[in-house]
Amino acid sequence: MSNAPKTPQPPRWALLAGVVLAAFSALVPPPAAAAGNPVTDQVQRGAYLTNAGDCMACHTSKGGQPFAGGLYMNTPFGQISTPNITPDKQTGIGNWSDDEFYRVMHEGIGRHAEYLYPVMPFPWYTTVTRDDVLAIKAFLMTQPAVNKARPPNKLSFPFSVRESLLAWREVFFKPGTFVPDPAATDEVNRGRYLAEGLAHCGECHNAQPVAGTSKFKGSLQGGVIDSWYAPNITSDARDGIGSWSNTDIATYLKTGVAPGKSIALGPMAQTVHSLSKLSDADLSALAAYLKATPPSAVKGNDQKLALFKGRDARGGQTYLNFCASCHAIDGKGLKGVIPPLDGNGAVTSKGPQNVINVIVGGLEARERYAPMPAIGAGMTDQEIADVTNYVRQTWANGAPATAQAGMAAEARRKADTLMSAGALSGCPKIDTPTLGKAFDSQRASIDAQLAGMTDETMPDKAQRLVAQLRARAPKAANAELINGLSGAYCNVVRNDAKIEPNEKSLRLGRFSQLVFMAADGQRLH
């Protein structure tokens, strides 16, 4: 159960373990004996369960007060801040009803009916009983109230639009309270309740996630977390913990050391700070459950995931990784912002060339539609062919699967669009009639700001540049503003010898989407 470092890979969307600091080793403080808020059995149980869920680790910023939130969680799509869950009535949960708190934990839906990002592990917490959830709330209500507003998220489009999470939820989330297995012992059922709920072991130990969740992928068979490998913890005798005794496992979870077998490293070493606070009975239950887990155990909604297995499973996987976040699981896109692929004439035409060319070259902003990055810059030729065939044959589409890797390679050689950073003949001239002299008069200032732009400053720069141009041309069309600024940045990245060719397209795509968000009035943080 050791965590040996592997080649660095992007962290999971729902990254939880790698951000915990050693300073949190004290974990959950004892219930406060505030006047009028006596410690009860429910509060004591809530303190224990809060620790089991490791809530403080994520809801405490570096150097901040416990449970006051403000920690930024890194995801492949940007940074998500954690909220204040102290009993403060303005910025925390002081005015939350029991039903509102339970809905967050059980359904992943916020107090104002907003969908939560699954960086909050509600796909796991949904199994926790209502009594246990309310015990956690009772404990949190005994903690010191801290007035601290939640910092804004720093997300790229379309992940900044919460409605885009609906498609993810449709495939990957199903609420449901834990149901004991009548064929299992009480101890094994208790271990499963903890492992699949508050402890959310699969968050790290499941296989590489699909579309931002590990819930339904390779149950406990090993996965990458924050550039560390979380190993197979099924009963597999060769790759898992089949040769470990229950005592070995319980000792490891309590101390981080299994003599003669393994030492906890990286995120697991920090997770042990929480697990070590569990009772010996619960540690034994976790061990019993893990030993009872079949080596080939795989969980998931097979009916829905079959959507991506079809005639070409590789194409479905590529669609999930590169396309579904914008065009949605069902290919319907985002009305008025992202065009649909289901029933799209350009997709269903006789030849696959149009789809391939758009993947490789992207699209400029048009009307109210967002620009499409040249996402092919981050894909192999085979992946482009696979996903092209997939979208042409899925949903109501019935086009032939004739795309080949050679076609993608040819399209890549000929790509010379704005979004591909004018790879061949240079960045195209962008026509901006409604911006007119406003754009030309600000060109020197725009170029200077773009020249010094980094990944960290890109959201702020996009916001400021849009505001700068809007002040001088308030009636300018969004598309012109987006394409004009993208064209200016195209020249910057194209002439930067330190940036790899493919990376130039990807950076330009990210910037254009941030400009779209700013022009459309969305907050970038």
N, C-alpha and C positions, 0 to 999 in steps of 0.2 A: 504493500500500500504506500510505498515511497513515491515521491513526486520528483522524477528526474527531469531536468530542464531539456527542452527540445528546441528545434529551430523556431524563432519567434514567429507567431501567427497573430492575426487580429483577434482581439478579445471578443467574447460572446456579447451579444446584445444585452443579455440579462446578467452582466458581470456583477458578482456580489463578493466573492471571496478575495481577491487580490488587492482590495482597497483598504482592508482593515489594518490599523496601525498597532504596533506593539503597545502603544500607550493605552489601548483599550483592553488591556489584559484583565483589568478589574471587572470588565463586563458590566452587567446590570447592577446598579447600586441597590442597596436594601430599600424597601418601601419607606417613603418619608412619613414621619408621624406628624403630619400637618394637622393643625386644629380643625376639628369638624370633619376630618377625613381619616378615620381610624383604620389601622391595619386589620384586615379581616382575612378569613381563610381564602376568600375569592382573590383578594389582592396578593396574598402570598403565592397562590397558585399562578396568578397572572405574572408575577415576577419570574417564576420558574419557567413558564412558557415563553415569556419575552426573551429570556436568555436562550432557550432552545431554538428560537427563530433568529437569534443573533441580530435583533432589531437595532440595538444601539450602534453596532458597527457601521451600518449604512446611514443611520439617521443622526449621526454626529459628525460635524466637520472637523477638520484637523485643528486641534486646539480649542474647539468649541465646547459648548455645554451639552451634556447628555440629552439625546433625543430632540435637540433643537434644529436638526436638519442642516442643510447647506452644503453637504458633501456632493461634489460633482462625480458622477459615475461615467466612466469612459465607455462609449459604445462605437461600433463601426459607423454610426450615423451622426455622431456628434456627442455632446455632453448633456446629461440629464441630472438636474439637481434633486436632492432628496428633501422632502417637506419636513416642517416642524411638527412633531407629534407630542409636544408637551401640552399641558392643559391651558395654555394661554388662549383667551377667548378671541383675540384678534387675528393671531397668526398661527395658532395651533389648533388643537381639537377640543378646546374647552366648551364649545357650543355644539359639538357633534352629538347626534342622537345615537342610541345603540344600533338602530337599523342602518344609519349612514356608515358607521364604522364597520359593521358586518358586511355591508355591500362592497366596500373597498376590498376587504380581505377575501370575500367569497366570490365576487363577480368581477373585480377589477374595474369598477365604475365609481368615479369620484362623487363628492358631495353635490356637485352641480351637474351631474349626469354625464360627465366627460369620461371618455375611455382612458384608462391608465396605460402607460407604456409598460411592457412586461419586464423592464428593469426592476420593477416591483414584482416580487415572485408570486403574484396572485394565482398563476396557473398551478402552483403547488399549494398555496395556502387555502385554496378553495375547498380542500378536503378536511380542513380543521373544523371541529364542531362549533356550533354557535356559542355554547357555554364556554368553551376555551377561548374563543375570540373575545367574548365580553369580559373574561377574566383578565386578558391582556389589556383591554381598555381600562378596566378598573385599576390595574396597577399603574398604567400611564397617568391616570388622573390623580395619582398620589405624588407625582413628581413635581419639582419646582416648575412653575410656569415661566417660560422664557419668551419675551416678545422679540421675535426674529422672523422677518418675512422670508419667504422662500426665494432664493435667487432664480433668475430666469434661465430657462433651458438654452442650450446652444446647439440647435439641431439644423441639419441641412434639409432642404425641400426634397421630397414631400413629407418627410417624417415630422416636420413642424405642424402639419395638418392632422389633427387627431382623428378626423374622419377616415384617414387612410388606414387606421388600425382596424376598421371594421372587417376588411377582407382577411386580415391576419387572424382575428378572433374567430371568424367563420370556420376556418380550417383547423386552427391550433388550440382553441380553448373551449372547454366544456365544463361548466360548473358542476360540482357534485360533492357532497359530504362523504367522508370515509365510510365504507361498508366493510365490516370484518369478513374475512374468508372463513366460512363455517368448517372448512377442511383443515384449517391451520390452528395451531395452539394459541392460547391467549397471549403468550409471550411473543410469538412471531407476529401476531396481529398488532400488538403494541409497538413492536419495532417498525413494522411497515407504516403505521400511523405517523410515527415520528419521522422516519426516513423520507416518506413521500409527501409529508406536510411541512411542518415548521422547519425541520432540519434540511429539507430540499436537497438531499445528497446528489440527486441526478443533475442538479444545476451545473455541477462541475464534472461529475463522473459519467454522465451520458455521452453518447457519441457527438461528433461535431454537429452543431445545431442547424436546423433548416429554418430559413426565414425568421431568424431571431429567437428561436426557442429550442431548447434541448428536450422538452417534455416528451416528445414522441420519437426520439431518435436513439436507438441503441442503448436501451436501459441499463445503466451502471456498467457498461462495457468499456469505459474509458473515453476521455475527451480532453481537449486543450483548453486551458483557462489562464489568461494573462501570461502567455508564453511559457506556462508550465504544463506538464502532462498529468492529468488526474487519472490514475490507473483503473483498470478493470477491477471492480470489487464484487463481482458475482462469485459463485462457488466454483468457477472454472479452475481446475486443478493446475493448469499450466500458466495461464495468463492472469488468473484472478487470485482469490484468497481461499481456494479449496483446501490448501494444505495447512491453513491457519486453524487453530482451535478457537472456540468461542471466547476463551479466556484471553488468547492472544489479541483478538479483535477488540474486546472491551478494554484491555490494558492500553492498547494503542490509541483508542479514542479518548481515554482519560489522561494519558501522559504524553502522547505523541511518539512513544517508543514501543516497539514490539521486539524484545530482546532476540537477537539472532535472525530477525526478519526484516525490519524496516524502521526508519526514522522519518517523521513527518517533516517535510520541507515546504518552503514557499507558502502559498495560500492555505495549504492543509495545516501547516504549523500554527497559523493564526486562527484557523477554525477550531483547533483543539482547545484554544482558550475558552470557547463557548461550550464545546462538548464536555470538557472536564468538569463543568458545573452540574452535569446531569447526575441523577442518582445512579447507584450501582445497578439497580434493577432495570432502569431504562437503558443503560449501556449494554447490559446483558441482552435486553430485548432487541436492541439494534444489531448486536452480533448474531443473535439467533435468526433474525430476519435476513441478514446478508448471507449467512450460510445456507439459508433455505431458498435463495434466489437462483433459479436455473441459469446456467452459463449462457443460454441462447435467449433469455427473456427479452422480449421487445414489446414495448407498449405503444399504443397509438390508435388513432382513428383511421383504420385501414381504408374504410370506404372513401373518406375525403382525400386521404393521401394518394389513393389510387388515381386521382386526377393527374398526378405527376408521374405516373408510371407508364401509362398508355403504351404507344408504339415505340417510344424512345425515352427511356427513363433518364438518360443523360440530358436530353433537351429539357425535360421537366425540371431537373435539378438546376440546370443553368438558368432557366426562367425564374425559379425561386430566388436564386442568388443575385441576379442582375436586373430583373425586369418587374417582378411582382410588386415591389414596393411602390412603384409608380402606376403601373398598368393594372394592378390588383390581381388577386388570385383568380378571379373569374374573367379576367381580360376586359372588364368594363371601363377601366381607367377611372379618372376622377372628373366628373361632369364639369365642362367648361374650362378645365385646366389641363387634364391629360387625356388625349384621345383614346378611344377604345381600340382594342385589337380584335375583339370578337365581332365578326361581320364587317371588318374594315376592308374596303375594296382594294387598297394597296397591299393588304396582306394576302387576300385570296386570289389575286391575279394569277395568270397561268404560270409565270416564272417567278422565282424567289429573289430576283436581283434587287427589287425595290426594298425589300426588308433588309437584305444584307447591306445595301448601301446606306440605309438609315442607321443601322447598328454601327457601322464603321465611321460614317461621316456626321452623324447627329443631325439636328434640325435647329434652325434659328427660331426665335420666338415669333409667333404669328397671332395676330388678333389678341385674344385674351389667353391664348395657350402658352404654357411654359416652354422654354427651350429644352431640347433633348440633348444631353451630352453625347459625345462620341464614345459610348460605353464599350464599343468593340476594342478600344485601346487597352482595356483591362482583361480581355478575353483571348483565348487561343482561336486559331482559324477553325478548328474542329468544334469548339464551343459555339461559335457564331453559326456554323452550319446546323448543329444540333438544335439550337434554340429557334432558328428560322423554320426548320421543319416542324418543330413542336407547335409554334404559334399558328402555323398554316394548317395544322391538322386538328387543333383542339377547339373546344366549345362548338359553335355552329360552323366553324370553318372546315372546309373539306378539300383544300388545295393539295396537290401532290407533294410528297416529300422528296424534292429533287435538289435541294441545296447540298453543296459539297464543300469541303474545306478549301479546295482549290479556288472556288468562286470567292470565298472570303479573302483569300490571299491576294487575288487579283483586285478586288475592291479596295483592299488596304493600300495597294501600290498606287492606285489612282485617286485616292481620297484627297481632296483639295478644298475642303469646305471651311467655313468660319470655325465650326466646332472642332474640326480636326487641326486647328491652328494653322491653316493654310500650308499644309505640309510640303506641297510641291512648288507652287508659284508665289506663295506669300498670302498674307491675310487679305481677304476681299474687301473692297471699299463698301462701306455701309451707307446706304441712303437714309438721311435723317431730315426730311423736309420740315416736320413740325418742331424739331429741335432747332433747326436753322443756325443762326449766328450764336445762339446760346452755347451750343456744343463747341463750336470753333473757338469762342472767346475763353472757354474754360479748359481747352485742350492741354495747355502746358501744365496747369494745376492737376488735371486728371492723370496725365502721364507720370508726373512726379509722385503722386500717391500710389499709383499702380506699381511703379518701379521698386518701391520699398516694401511691398505687401508680402506678408508671410501667411501661412495657414492660420496662425493664431489671430492675426489682425484682419483677415479677409472679411469676416462678418461685419465688423465695424466700418471698414473701408467701403464695403458695398452700400451700407446704410447711408454713410455720409455723402458718397458720390451721387446717389439717387436724390438725396435732399438738396444737394448743391445744384443739380440740374433742374429739379422740380421748381426751385425758387426762381429760376431764370426763364423757364419754359413750362408754366403750370398746366398748359393744355397739351403738352407733348404726349403722344400715344405710348402706352407701356412698351409695346414691342420695339418701337424705335429707340427708346431709352435703354432697354435691355440689350438690344443688338449693338447700339452705339458704344456702350461701355464694354461689351464683350469684344467688339472689334478693336477697341483701344488696348484691352488687355491681351488680345491675341498677338499684337505686335511686341508686347513686352515679353511674353513667355516664348514666343517663337525665336527671339533673338538672344535668349538666355542659354548659353552653351552648357551651363551647369545642370540644366534640367533635361532628363531623358525624353526622347521624342514622344513616347506613349504617355509619359507623365504630363507633358505639356497639354495634351488634349484633356486629360482628367482634371487638371487644375483649372483649365478654362471652363470646363463643364460645371465644376463646383461653383466657380465665381458667377457664372451666368445664372445659375439657379438661385444664388443668394441675392443677386440683383433683381431677379423676378420677384422674390419674396418681398424685398424692400419696396419695389414699385407697386406691388399689389397690396401694400399696407400691412404686411405681416411682420411681426417682431422676429428678429434674427437671433435673439438670445433666449 
